[in-house]
Structures are given as C-alpha cells and as structure tokens.
Amino acid sequence: MGIVFALDIEADGLTPHAHDHEALRTASGIAIHTGTIGGCRVAWTVAGVGVAAAAAGTALLVAGHRPRLLVTAGFAGALDPAFERGVLVVIDRVLRAGEPPRELASLPFLAEARGTILTVDRPVADPAAKRTLRESTGAALVDMESHAVASAGATHGIPCAGIRVVSDGADEHLPPEVVALVRPQSPWRRLGAAVGGIGRRPGAVVDLWRLWEHAVVDSRRLGSALVALCGLVSDP
C-alpha cells in the first residue's frame, strides 16, 4: 500500500506503528518511508502541499514500489456544516475544476462519515468562500492534493482510496497566520511564515499553538484509521 501525505504532522500518527521502518531521501528531496504495519508492507511519503507536490510524491511511490492501493491521507477543511472538526471521513469521490472527477475505492471499514472532496490550489479560509464552493460543487470537504493522487492512480491502473480528518469546520475562519502555513512552500519558508506572523501579531502564537494541539490529536486519529486499513488489506 502506498500513502501520500502533504505534511509531516499528518504522517506522525502512522510512523510509530511501523516495524522495520526505513526512510530514503530522494535526489528531489522527497523522503520515501517503508515499513510493515498490521502485516501489510507500506510505503509512504510526505510530499508537500499542493497538486504538483502530491503528483511528484505519488510518481515516486509508484515507480519505486508499485503499490496495489494508493491512499491520499491527511487533513481537510469542511465545506458542509454537518462535517464537524475532528471527524474522520472516508472519501468516495474527488473533484477538481477543469478535470474529470475521480471515483475512489470503497474502504472495508466504517468511518464517522463519507463524502466528496474538492481539490483546490489555495487554502479556503473564509466561511463565505467555503459556502460558495459547497453550493457550486456539492463537495463536503476541500483539500489541495487528493485529485493529483487519484489521477496518478488512474493513469497507472492502481485503485486509490482517501481518508481525511476535518481540521476546520465550514463556519470556522482561519487566521491569516494559519493560512500562510498551509500554502505550497518549502519547510524553511513555512518556518519563516510562522515567525513572521508572530512578529506582526503576537497573539497569533495562541492560534498556532491551538492549531498544533488539534493537529496532534487529528494525526493520531488518522494514524489509527490507517493502521486498521493496513490490517484489513495485509498480504495473505
């Protein structure tokens, strides 16, 4: 199984469960991890934010490991108010403007919710913008990577599944300092954005700390779901 994450914190809940864990950093700077989880051989990568990064990371997984199942995993914003922060969602369909929709593999375990996700190029931080996307697309969630992973899977004939934890609700407004952290950028630029945001608005440290606390909890929930999936699809 091959899993594509965008951020290190998204993968942190899975890594401790891997036996024989090894990591290899490629010439492009992307790290590929391998290990055995629940009797299943798994390769995963933290590819970075955005469709270009996700496509590159997925291409490396496919070329190096030829997984039988790809999984796009991580956090997502809610467009539908029924999807509350912290809810674990199995994705059944991925949309992207100007691209064909992708139907995802049905996972053999129950999550708290199932829904369609929309992949976009920039963070959606404003409740009004979230509402507009919900009305125009019918999607329940939004992210910046899933369509790229699903498209790569379709190109290579590999089924793709999706598991996401809701990181912000449909009525939640993300502070600009938080938005700056989830834009496509290098880790050093992300660090600079955090430091700069605190320098401009010292109160941002509270928002960033709350974001981190939620992310740790969400990562553990995501990791537990992926461990359960590994156990269900493990090699005979």
N, C-alpha and C positions, 0 to 999 in steps of 0.2 A: 504494500500500500504506500502511496506517495501523498504527503500532506504539504500544502503550501500555506504558510503564514506570511503576514506582512511585517509584524513587529515581534521583537524578542519577547515582550511580556505576554503575547498571545501563546507562544510556544512554551513558556516557563512551566505551565501546569502539566505538560506532557513529558518533558525531558526526564524528570526524576523516576518515571516509571519504566524507562528503557534499560534493558540489560545489554551488556556488550556495546555500550554507547560509544560511537566514534564520530568525529567531526573532521571534515576535509574542507578547506577553503580553496575555492577555485581561483583561476587567474583573474576572473572578473570581480573577485571579492565576495562572492556569494558563498556562504557556508552550507554544505550538504551534510546532514546528520543521518546516521543509521543506527539501528538497534532492534532488539526483539521486545515486543510489548504484547502481553497476553497470548504468546505463542505465535504471533504474526511478525514477519520481517517488515520493518517500516523504514522508509527514507523520508526525511522532511527537510524543508528549507525555510529560512526567514528571508524572504525575497526582497522585502521593502514595500513601500506604499505605492499604489497605482497600478494601472493595467500593464504598462511597459515592464515594470519590475516583476509583476506576477507572471507575465508571459515568459520572461527570461528565466526565472526560477523554475517554472514548470518545464521549460525546454531542457534544462539541465537534469531534472529528475527523470524525465522520460528517456533522455539519451543515455544516462548512466545506469538506470535501474529498471526501466520498462515495467512500471508498476501495473498491476491488474486493476487497480482502482485508484483514482485521484480524488483527493478531498481538499476543497477550499475551506479553510477554518480560520476563525478569529472573531473579532468584534464587528458589530454593525449598528447603525443608527435606525431607530424605528420611524417609519412613516405613518403607520397605523397606530392610533392611540391604544388599541387593545393589546399591543405588544409592550409590556412594561419593562423597565430597565432590569437587567439581570436574568431575563427569561432565556432559556436555551431553545434555539429554533433549528429545526431541520429544513433546509432549503429545497424546494421541489422544482423551482424554475428561476432562471436568471434572465434579466432584461438589460439591454443597453441601447441607447438611441442610435439609430442608423445601422444596427447589427441584428442578425436573426436571433430570436430568443433561444435559449438552451434549456432543454428539459434535463433535470438531474436524476441520478439513480435514487430509488426509494430505499432508505436505510431500514434495516430489520430491527429497529428498536424504537421505542416511543420517546419523543422529546416532549417538552412542555407545549410546543406549538410547531406548526409547519406553515410555510409561506413562500411567497415570491420575493426575490431581492432584485433591486435595480443597481447596476454598477455605473458610477459617475466618475468624472475626472477631478472634481474638487469637493472638499468637505461641505456638507449641508448642515449649517449650524442654526438656522433661524426656523422657528416653528411654522411661520407662514410659507417659507420655501419648502419645508417638508410636506405641508398640507397640499401645496400645488403639485408636487411630484406624485403624491398619493392619488390625487384626483385625475391627473393626466395619464398615469401609467397603471394604476391599480396595484402597484407593488406595496408590500407590507414593510420592507426593510430597504436600507441603502448601504452600499459599501463601495470600494474602489478597486476591487481585484477579481471578484468571483467570475465575471464573464470571461476574462482572459484565461483563467484556469480551465473553465468548461470548454472554451473554444479550442484550446490546445488538446484537451482530451478528445474532442470530436475529430480533430484533424488526424490524430494518431489511432483512432478506434479504441480509446480507453474510456470506460464509463467514469463519470465524475459525480461526486456527492458533495453536499455542503452542510456544514454545521457552524452556526454563529450564535454568539451571546449578545443580547441587546445591551449596548454600552450607554445609550442615551435615548430617552423617550421622545415621542413625537412632539410633546409640548415643552420639551426642555431646550433652552437656549444655551449653546456652548460659548463660553467666554473666548475672546479673540486669542488669548494666550494658548488655550487648548487647541483651537483650530490650527494655529501655527505649528503645533507639534505633529499633526496628522496629515500634513501636506507631503507630497512626494519630495524627498530630500535626503541628503546623506546624514548619517548619525551625528557628525560634527555640526552640521547646520541645525539639526534638531536641538542639540545641546545649546547652541548659540541662541536659538529662538526662545528656549526656556529661560536662559539667563537674561536675555534682553527684555522679555516680557515682565519678569520680576523687577528688573531695574526701572521700567516705565511705570509699573503699577505694583507696588509691594504686596498689595492684597491678593495678587494673583497666586502667591505661594499657597494660599489656602485652597484655591480651586485646583491647582496642580497636585497638591497632596491628596485631596479628595479623589481626583482622577486616578491617582496611583493606587489608593486603597481599594477603590472599586475594581480596577484592572486586575489586581492580585486575586481578589475573590472570583472574578469572572474567568480568569485564566485557569484557576483550579477546577471550576465547573466545566469548562471546555475540555480540560485535560481528562477529567473523569469520563466524559462522554466519548472521547476518542479512545480511551483505554477499553471501554465497553465495546466499541465498534471493532477494535482490534481482536478482541476475544471472539467475536461473532464471525469474523472473516478469516480467522487464522488458518494456516496450512494444515491439511489433514496429517 
